[in-house]
């Protein structure tokens, strides 16, 4: 898995802000690649309130 993450290190956004806590950054809880390896699902979690947000990121060279 580390090779896959290193390969797509430019796909991860800088940070996500918790919409409930307003201003607290969320951390990456889980990274799940799609079967085609063209997309990655990031699950973010707030360390204060526990809210989770899921975001799908597409590899830049495969976007149309």
PDB file with one MODEL, atoms N, CA, C and O in Angstrom:
MODEL        1
ATOM      1  N   UNK A   1       0.794  -1.204   0.000  1.00  0.00           N
ATOM      2  CA  UNK A   1       0.000   0.000   0.000  1.00  0.00           C
ATOM      3  C   UNK A   1       0.840   1.274   0.000  1.00  0.00           C
ATOM      4  O   UNK A   1       0.429   2.237  -0.647  1.00  0.00           O
ATOM      5  N   UNK A   2       1.980   1.351   0.673  1.00  0.00           N
ATOM      6  CA  UNK A   2       2.755   2.592   0.650  1.00  0.00           C
ATOM      7  C   UNK A   2       3.175   3.009  -0.755  1.00  0.00           C
ATOM      8  O   UNK A   2       3.230   4.205  -1.040  1.00  0.00           O
ATOM      9  N   UNK A   3       3.472   2.060  -1.643  1.00  0.00           N
ATOM     10  CA  UNK A   3       3.845   2.424  -3.010  1.00  0.00           C
ATOM     11  C   UNK A   3       2.679   3.095  -3.721  1.00  0.00           C
ATOM     12  O   UNK A   3       2.883   4.035  -4.489  1.00  0.00           O
ATOM     13  N   UNK A   4       1.471   2.629  -3.477  1.00  0.00           N
ATOM     14  CA  UNK A   4       0.291   3.220  -4.102  1.00  0.00           C
ATOM     15  C   UNK A   4       0.078   4.643  -3.587  1.00  0.00           C
ATOM     16  O   UNK A   4      -0.210   5.551  -4.366  1.00  0.00           O
ATOM     17  N   UNK A   5       0.217   4.833  -2.294  1.00  0.00           N
ATOM     18  CA  UNK A   5       0.032   6.158  -1.708  1.00  0.00           C
ATOM     19  C   UNK A   5       1.111   7.101  -2.225  1.00  0.00           C
ATOM     20  O   UNK A   5       0.816   8.251  -2.552  1.00  0.00           O
ATOM     21  N   UNK A   6       2.341   6.642  -2.303  1.00  0.00           N
ATOM     22  CA  UNK A   6       3.420   7.479  -2.807  1.00  0.00           C
ATOM     23  C   UNK A   6       3.168   7.865  -4.270  1.00  0.00           C
ATOM     24  O   UNK A   6       3.459   8.990  -4.677  1.00  0.00           O
ATOM     25  N   UNK A   7       2.634   6.944  -5.045  1.00  0.00           N
ATOM     26  CA  UNK A   7       2.355   7.193  -6.453  1.00  0.00           C
ATOM     27  C   UNK A   7       1.312   8.292  -6.630  1.00  0.00           C
ATOM     28  O   UNK A   7       1.357   9.026  -7.618  1.00  0.00           O
ATOM     29  N   UNK A   8       0.374   8.419  -5.692  1.00  0.00           N
ATOM     30  CA  UNK A   8      -0.718   9.378  -5.796  1.00  0.00           C
ATOM     31  C   UNK A   8      -0.630  10.476  -4.742  1.00  0.00           C
ATOM     32  O   UNK A   8      -1.653  11.037  -4.349  1.00  0.00           O
ATOM     33  N   UNK A   9       0.562  10.786  -4.286  1.00  0.00           N
ATOM     34  CA  UNK A   9       0.684  11.761  -3.213  1.00  0.00           C
ATOM     35  C   UNK A   9       0.188  13.140  -3.621  1.00  0.00           C
ATOM     36  O   UNK A   9      -0.151  13.942  -2.752  1.00  0.00           O
ATOM     37  N   UNK A  10       0.133  13.443  -4.921  1.00  0.00           N
ATOM     38  CA  UNK A  10      -0.373  14.730  -5.367  1.00  0.00           C
ATOM     39  C   UNK A  10      -1.894  14.769  -5.440  1.00  0.00           C
ATOM     40  O   UNK A  10      -2.462  15.828  -5.709  1.00  0.00           O
ATOM     41  N   UNK A  11      -2.577  13.634  -5.207  1.00  0.00           N
ATOM     42  CA  UNK A  11      -4.027  13.571  -5.315  1.00  0.00           C
ATOM     43  C   UNK A  11      -4.729  13.982  -4.024  1.00  0.00           C
ATOM     44  O   UNK A  11      -5.898  14.368  -4.059  1.00  0.00           O
ATOM     45  N   UNK A  12      -4.050  13.909  -2.903  1.00  0.00           N
ATOM     46  CA  UNK A  12      -4.679  14.230  -1.628  1.00  0.00           C
ATOM     47  C   UNK A  12      -4.761  15.742  -1.412  1.00  0.00           C
ATOM     48  O   UNK A  12      -3.762  16.443  -1.572  1.00  0.00           O
ATOM     49  N   UNK A  13      -5.953  16.256  -1.047  1.00  0.00           N
ATOM     50  CA  UNK A  13      -6.075  17.678  -0.743  1.00  0.00           C
ATOM     51  C   UNK A  13      -5.248  18.037   0.495  1.00  0.00           C
ATOM     52  O   UNK A  13      -4.929  17.167   1.305  1.00  0.00           O
ATOM     53  N   UNK A  14      -4.909  19.305   0.636  1.00  0.00           N
ATOM     54  CA  UNK A  14      -4.071  19.753   1.751  1.00  0.00           C
ATOM     55  C   UNK A  14      -4.720  19.438   3.094  1.00  0.00           C
ATOM     56  O   UNK A  14      -4.080  18.828   3.950  1.00  0.00           O
ATOM     57  N   UNK A  15      -5.971  19.836   3.300  1.00  0.00           N
ATOM     58  CA  UNK A  15      -6.697  19.507   4.523  1.00  0.00           C
ATOM     59  C   UNK A  15      -8.177  19.808   4.341  1.00  0.00           C
ATOM     60  O   UNK A  15      -8.566  20.547   3.436  1.00  0.00           O
ATOM     61  N   UNK A  16      -8.985  19.236   5.200  1.00  0.00           N
ATOM     62  CA  UNK A  16     -10.428  19.453   5.207  1.00  0.00           C
ATOM     63  C   UNK A  16     -10.786  20.062   6.559  1.00  0.00           C
ATOM     64  O   UNK A  16     -10.281  19.615   7.589  1.00  0.00           O
ATOM     65  N   UNK A  17     -11.642  21.066   6.568  1.00  0.00           N
ATOM     66  CA  UNK A  17     -12.084  21.710   7.805  1.00  0.00           C
ATOM     67  C   UNK A  17     -13.427  21.112   8.237  1.00  0.00           C
ATOM     68  O   UNK A  17     -14.320  20.928   7.410  1.00  0.00           O
ATOM     69  N   UNK A  18     -13.566  20.814   9.515  1.00  0.00           N
ATOM     70  CA  UNK A  18     -14.811  20.250  10.048  1.00  0.00           C
ATOM     71  C   UNK A  18     -15.932  21.295   9.964  1.00  0.00           C
ATOM     72  O   UNK A  18     -15.782  22.401  10.484  1.00  0.00           O
ATOM     73  N   UNK A  19     -17.048  20.955   9.316  1.00  0.00           N
ATOM     74  CA  UNK A  19     -18.148  21.914   9.203  1.00  0.00           C
ATOM     75  C   UNK A  19     -18.896  22.139  10.529  1.00  0.00           C
ATOM     76  O   UNK A  19     -19.557  23.164  10.695  1.00  0.00           O
ATOM     77  N   UNK A  20     -18.799  21.204  11.459  1.00  0.00           N
ATOM     78  CA  UNK A  20     -19.486  21.354  12.752  1.00  0.00           C
ATOM     79  C   UNK A  20     -18.624  22.150  13.729  1.00  0.00           C
ATOM     80  O   UNK A  20     -19.114  23.076  14.375  1.00  0.00           O
ATOM     81  N   UNK A  21     -17.363  21.801  13.840  1.00  0.00           N
ATOM     82  CA  UNK A  21     -16.470  22.473  14.796  1.00  0.00           C
ATOM     83  C   UNK A  21     -15.943  23.803  14.261  1.00  0.00           C
ATOM     84  O   UNK A  21     -15.361  24.580  15.018  1.00  0.00           O
ATOM     85  N   UNK A  22     -16.133  24.072  12.995  1.00  0.00           N
ATOM     86  CA  UNK A  22     -15.740  25.307  12.310  1.00  0.00           C
ATOM     87  C   UNK A  22     -14.303  25.729  12.637  1.00  0.00           C
ATOM     88  O   UNK A  22     -14.037  26.406  13.630  1.00  0.00           O
ATOM     89  N   UNK A  23     -13.424  25.316  11.792  1.00  0.00           N
ATOM     90  CA  UNK A  23     -12.037  25.741  11.927  1.00  0.00           C
ATOM     91  C   UNK A  23     -11.072  24.643  12.335  1.00  0.00           C
ATOM     92  O   UNK A  23      -9.863  24.807  12.177  1.00  0.00           O
ATOM     93  N   UNK A  24     -11.565  23.537  12.852  1.00  0.00           N
ATOM     94  CA  UNK A  24     -10.665  22.451  13.235  1.00  0.00           C
ATOM     95  C   UNK A  24     -10.384  21.574  12.021  1.00  0.00           C
ATOM     96  O   UNK A  24     -11.318  21.150  11.340  1.00  0.00           O
ATOM     97  N   UNK A  25      -9.111  21.296  11.737  1.00  0.00           N
ATOM     98  CA  UNK A  25      -8.788  20.426  10.600  1.00  0.00           C
ATOM     99  C   UNK A  25      -9.149  18.964  10.915  1.00  0.00           C
ATOM    100  O   UNK A  25      -9.052  18.515  12.057  1.00  0.00           O
ATOM    101  N   UNK A  26      -9.558  18.251   9.887  1.00  0.00           N
ATOM    102  CA  UNK A  26      -9.890  16.835  10.020  1.00  0.00           C
ATOM    103  C   UNK A  26      -8.678  16.026   9.560  1.00  0.00           C
ATOM    104  O   UNK A  26      -7.882  16.495   8.747  1.00  0.00           O
ATOM    105  N   UNK A  27      -8.548  14.820  10.082  1.00  0.00           N
ATOM    106  CA  UNK A  27      -7.436  13.955   9.681  1.00  0.00           C
ATOM    107  C   UNK A  27      -7.951  12.814   8.809  1.00  0.00           C
ATOM    108  O   UNK A  27      -9.134  12.475   8.845  1.00  0.00           O
ATOM    109  N   UNK A  28      -7.048  12.229   8.026  1.00  0.00           N
ATOM    110  CA  UNK A  28      -7.402  11.113   7.150  1.00  0.00           C
ATOM    111  C   UNK A  28      -7.528   9.862   7.997  1.00  0.00           C
ATOM    112  O   UNK A  28      -6.566   9.422   8.627  1.00  0.00           O
ATOM    113  N   UNK A  29      -8.731   9.293   8.005  1.00  0.00           N
ATOM    114  CA  UNK A  29      -8.993   8.085   8.786  1.00  0.00           C
ATOM    115  C   UNK A  29      -8.753   6.825   7.945  1.00  0.00           C
ATOM    116  O   UNK A  29      -8.242   5.824   8.446  1.00  0.00           O
ATOM    117  N   UNK A  30      -9.131   6.888   6.653  1.00  0.00           N
ATOM    118  CA  UNK A  30      -9.033   5.705   5.803  1.00  0.00           C
ATOM    119  C   UNK A  30      -8.777   6.135   4.362  1.00  0.00           C
ATOM    120  O   UNK A  30      -9.272   7.169   3.915  1.00  0.00           O
ATOM    121  N   UNK A  31      -7.999   5.333   3.640  1.00  0.00           N
ATOM    122  CA  UNK A  31      -7.736   5.536   2.221  1.00  0.00           C
ATOM    123  C   UNK A  31      -8.104   4.252   1.516  1.00  0.00           C
ATOM    124  O   UNK A  31      -7.600   3.180   1.853  1.00  0.00           O
ATOM    125  N   UNK A  32      -8.999   4.363   0.520  1.00  0.00           N
ATOM    126  CA  UNK A  32      -9.475   3.170  -0.180  1.00  0.00           C
ATOM    127  C   UNK A  32      -9.411   3.396  -1.694  1.00  0.00           C
ATOM    128  O   UNK A  32     -10.183   4.193  -2.227  1.00  0.00           O
ATOM    129  N   UNK A  33      -8.506   2.710  -2.391  1.00  0.00           N
ATOM    130  CA  UNK A  33      -8.434   2.866  -3.846  1.00  0.00           C
ATOM    131  C   UNK A  33      -9.579   2.129  -4.540  1.00  0.00           C
ATOM    132  O   UNK A  33     -10.034   1.090  -4.063  1.00  0.00           O
ATOM    133  N   UNK A  34     -10.042   2.670  -5.664  1.00  0.00           N
ATOM    134  CA  UNK A  34     -11.042   1.990  -6.483  1.00  0.00           C
ATOM    135  C   UNK A  34     -10.368   0.861  -7.245  1.00  0.00           C
ATOM    136  O   UNK A  34      -9.144   0.849  -7.375  1.00  0.00           O
ATOM    137  N   UNK A  35     -11.134  -0.071  -7.741  1.00  0.00           N
ATOM    138  CA  UNK A  35     -10.582  -1.230  -8.433  1.00  0.00           C
ATOM    139  C   UNK A  35      -9.776  -0.832  -9.666  1.00  0.00           C
ATOM    140  O   UNK A  35      -8.827  -1.531 -10.020  1.00  0.00           O
ATOM    141  N   UNK A  36     -10.124   0.262 -10.324  1.00  0.00           N
ATOM    142  CA  UNK A  36      -9.416   0.672 -11.541  1.00  0.00           C
ATOM    143  C   UNK A  36      -8.140   1.452 -11.232  1.00  0.00           C
ATOM    144  O   UNK A  36      -7.362   1.738 -12.142  1.00  0.00           O
ATOM    145  N   UNK A  37      -7.910   1.802  -9.960  1.00  0.00           N
ATOM    146  CA  UNK A  37      -6.760   2.573  -9.508  1.00  0.00           C
ATOM    147  C   UNK A  37      -6.763   4.002 -10.056  1.00  0.00           C
ATOM    148  O   UNK A  37      -5.762   4.709  -9.935  1.00  0.00           O
ATOM    149  N   UNK A  38      -7.880   4.438 -10.659  1.00  0.00           N
ATOM    150  CA  UNK A  38      -7.975   5.791 -11.203  1.00  0.00           C
ATOM    151  C   UNK A  38      -8.553   6.765 -10.181  1.00  0.00           C
ATOM    152  O   UNK A  38      -8.423   7.979 -10.336  1.00  0.00           O
ATOM    153  N   UNK A  39      -9.190   6.236  -9.136  1.00  0.00           N
ATOM    154  CA  UNK A  39      -9.797   7.077  -8.107  1.00  0.00           C
ATOM    155  C   UNK A  39      -9.395   6.565  -6.731  1.00  0.00           C
ATOM    156  O   UNK A  39      -9.083   5.388  -6.552  1.00  0.00           O
ATOM    157  N   UNK A  40      -9.409   7.479  -5.765  1.00  0.00           N
ATOM    158  CA  UNK A  40      -9.114   7.127  -4.382  1.00  0.00           C
ATOM    159  C   UNK A  40     -10.199   7.744  -3.501  1.00  0.00           C
ATOM    160  O   UNK A  40     -10.534   8.917  -3.663  1.00  0.00           O
ATOM    161  N   UNK A  41     -10.746   6.968  -2.576  1.00  0.00           N
ATOM    162  CA  UNK A  41     -11.697   7.484  -1.588  1.00  0.00           C
ATOM    163  C   UNK A  41     -10.947   7.783  -0.301  1.00  0.00           C
ATOM    164  O   UNK A  41     -10.292   6.906   0.263  1.00  0.00           O
ATOM    165  N   UNK A  42     -11.045   9.031   0.164  1.00  0.00           N
ATOM    166  CA  UNK A  42     -10.475   9.430   1.440  1.00  0.00           C
ATOM    167  C   UNK A  42     -11.605   9.601   2.435  1.00  0.00           C
ATOM    168  O   UNK A  42     -12.599  10.259   2.128  1.00  0.00           O
ATOM    169  N   UNK A  43     -11.473   9.022   3.627  1.00  0.00           N
ATOM    170  CA  UNK A  43     -12.424   9.236   4.707  1.00  0.00           C
ATOM    171  C   UNK A  43     -11.730  10.085   5.755  1.00  0.00           C
ATOM    172  O   UNK A  43     -10.706   9.691   6.312  1.00  0.00           O
ATOM    173  N   UNK A  44     -12.299  11.260   6.020  1.00  0.00           N
ATOM    174  CA  UNK A  44     -11.756  12.190   7.009  1.00  0.00           C
ATOM    175  C   UNK A  44     -12.594  12.121   8.268  1.00  0.00           C
ATOM    176  O   UNK A  44     -13.802  11.896   8.200  1.00  0.00           O
ATOM    177  N   UNK A  45     -11.963  12.314   9.419  1.00  0.00           N
ATOM    178  CA  UNK A  45     -12.682  12.306  10.691  1.00  0.00           C
ATOM    179  C   UNK A  45     -12.201  13.480  11.545  1.00  0.00           C
ATOM    180  O   UNK A  45     -11.014  13.804  11.568  1.00  0.00           O
ATOM    181  N   UNK A  46     -13.147  14.106  12.246  1.00  0.00           N
ATOM    182  CA  UNK A  46     -12.818  15.193  13.168  1.00  0.00           C
ATOM    183  C   UNK A  46     -12.429  14.572  14.505  1.00  0.00           C
ATOM    184  O   UNK A  46     -13.138  13.710  15.024  1.00  0.00           O
ATOM    185  N   UNK A  47     -11.312  15.007  15.056  1.00  0.00           N
ATOM    186  CA  UNK A  47     -10.848  14.444  16.325  1.00  0.00           C
ATOM    187  C   UNK A  47     -11.665  14.965  17.510  1.00  0.00           C
ATOM    188  O   UNK A  47     -11.615  14.385  18.595  1.00  0.00           O
ATOM    189  N   UNK A  48     -12.417  16.056  17.314  1.00  0.00           N
ATOM    190  CA  UNK A  48     -13.211  16.626  18.406  1.00  0.00           C
ATOM    191  C   UNK A  48     -14.623  16.039  18.458  1.00  0.00           C
ATOM    192  O   UNK A  48     -15.023  15.484  19.481  1.00  0.00           O
ATOM    193  N   UNK A  49     -15.386  16.157  17.353  1.00  0.00           N
ATOM    194  CA  UNK A  49     -16.794  15.725  17.369  1.00  0.00           C
ATOM    195  C   UNK A  49     -17.015  14.344  16.750  1.00  0.00           C
ATOM    196  O   UNK A  49     -18.069  13.742  16.959  1.00  0.00           O
ATOM    197  N   UNK A  50     -16.036  13.828  15.986  1.00  0.00           N
ATOM    198  CA  UNK A  50     -16.159  12.491  15.407  1.00  0.00           C
ATOM    199  C   UNK A  50     -16.859  12.441  14.059  1.00  0.00           C
ATOM    200  O   UNK A  50     -17.090  11.353  13.532  1.00  0.00           O
ATOM    201  N   UNK A  51     -17.205  13.595  13.486  1.00  0.00           N
ATOM    202  CA  UNK A  51     -17.883  13.612  12.194  1.00  0.00           C
ATOM    203  C   UNK A  51     -16.965  13.067  11.111  1.00  0.00           C
ATOM    204  O   UNK A  51     -15.764  13.335  11.114  1.00  0.00           O
ATOM    205  N   UNK A  52     -17.541  12.290  10.171  1.00  0.00           N
ATOM    206  CA  UNK A  52     -16.774  11.726   9.068  1.00  0.00           C
ATOM    207  C   UNK A  52     -17.252  12.314   7.749  1.00  0.00           C
ATOM    208  O   UNK A  52     -18.447  12.524   7.543  1.00  0.00           O
ATOM    209  N   UNK A  53     -16.295  12.577   6.853  1.00  0.00           N
ATOM    210  CA  UNK A  53     -16.587  13.051   5.508  1.00  0.00           C
ATOM    211  C   UNK A  53     -15.826  12.158   4.550  1.00  0.00           C
ATOM    212  O   UNK A  53     -14.649  11.870   4.765  1.00  0.00           O
ATOM    213  N   UNK A  54     -16.498  11.716   3.484  1.00  0.00           N
ATOM    214  CA  UNK A  54     -15.857  10.883   2.475  1.00  0.00           C
ATOM    215  C   UNK A  54     -15.691  11.709   1.197  1.00  0.00           C
ATOM    216  O   UNK A  54     -16.631  12.367   0.751  1.00  0.00           O
ATOM    217  N   UNK A  55     -14.497  11.672   0.617  1.00  0.00           N
ATOM    218  CA  UNK A  55     -14.214  12.438  -0.585  1.00  0.00           C
ATOM    219  C   UNK A  55     -13.503  11.541  -1.587  1.00  0.00           C
ATOM    220  O   UNK A  55     -12.555  10.838  -1.235  1.00  0.00           O
ATOM    221  N   UNK A  56     -13.965  11.565  -2.848  1.00  0.00           N
ATOM    222  CA  UNK A  56     -13.338  10.798  -3.915  1.00  0.00           C
ATOM    223  C   UNK A  56     -12.464  11.728  -4.739  1.00  0.00           C
ATOM    224  O   UNK A  56     -12.911  12.788  -5.175  1.00  0.00           O
ATOM    225  N   UNK A  57     -11.218  11.327  -4.949  1.00  0.00           N
ATOM    226  CA  UNK A  57     -10.270  12.119  -5.727  1.00  0.00           C
ATOM    227  C   UNK A  57      -9.890  11.310  -6.953  1.00  0.00           C
ATOM    228  O   UNK A  57      -9.593  10.120  -6.853  1.00  0.00           O
ATOM    229  N   UNK A  58      -9.899  11.963  -8.119  1.00  0.00           N
ATOM    230  CA  UNK A  58      -9.526  11.328  -9.378  1.00  0.00           C
ATOM    231  C   UNK A  58      -8.093  11.691  -9.714  1.00  0.00           C
ATOM    232  O   UNK A  58      -7.664  12.822  -9.489  1.00  0.00           O
ATOM    233  N   UNK A  59      -7.352  10.737 -10.251  1.00  0.00           N
ATOM    234  CA  UNK A  59      -5.989  10.985 -10.695  1.00  0.00           C
ATOM    235  C   UNK A  59      -5.996  12.120 -11.714  1.00  0.00           C
ATOM    236  O   UNK A  59      -6.795  12.079 -12.649  1.00  0.00           O
ATOM    237  N   UNK A  60      -5.148  13.121 -11.572  1.00  0.00           N
ATOM    238  CA  UNK A  60      -5.160  14.279 -12.465  1.00  0.00           C
ATOM    239  C   UNK A  60      -5.012  13.949 -13.948  1.00  0.00           C
ATOM    240  O   UNK A  60      -5.697  14.559 -14.768  1.00  0.00           O
ATOM    241  N   UNK A  61      -4.153  13.014 -14.321  1.00  0.00           N
ATOM    242  CA  UNK A  61      -3.960  12.740 -15.746  1.00  0.00           C
ATOM    243  C   UNK A  61      -5.109  11.974 -16.389  1.00  0.00           C
ATOM    244  O   UNK A  61      -5.138  11.834 -17.611  1.00  0.00           O
ATOM    245  N   UNK A  62      -6.070  11.470 -15.589  1.00  0.00           N
ATOM    246  CA  UNK A  62      -7.210  10.750 -16.140  1.00  0.00           C
ATOM    247  C   UNK A  62      -8.480  11.586 -16.184  1.00  0.00           C
ATOM    248  O   UNK A  62      -9.514  11.088 -16.627  1.00  0.00           O
ATOM    249  N   UNK A  63      -8.441  12.828 -15.744  1.00  0.00           N
ATOM    250  CA  UNK A  63      -9.628  13.680 -15.765  1.00  0.00           C
ATOM    251  C   UNK A  63      -9.913  14.128 -17.184  1.00  0.00           C
ATOM    252  O   UNK A  63      -8.996  14.388 -17.963  1.00  0.00           O
ATOM    253  N   UNK A  64     -11.209  14.216 -17.514  1.00  0.00           N
ATOM    254  CA  UNK A  64     -11.613  14.668 -18.847  1.00  0.00           C
ATOM    255  C   UNK A  64     -12.330  15.982 -18.750  1.00  0.00           C
ATOM    256  O   UNK A  64     -12.752  16.532 -19.768  1.00  0.00           O
TER     257      UNK A  64
ENDMDL
END
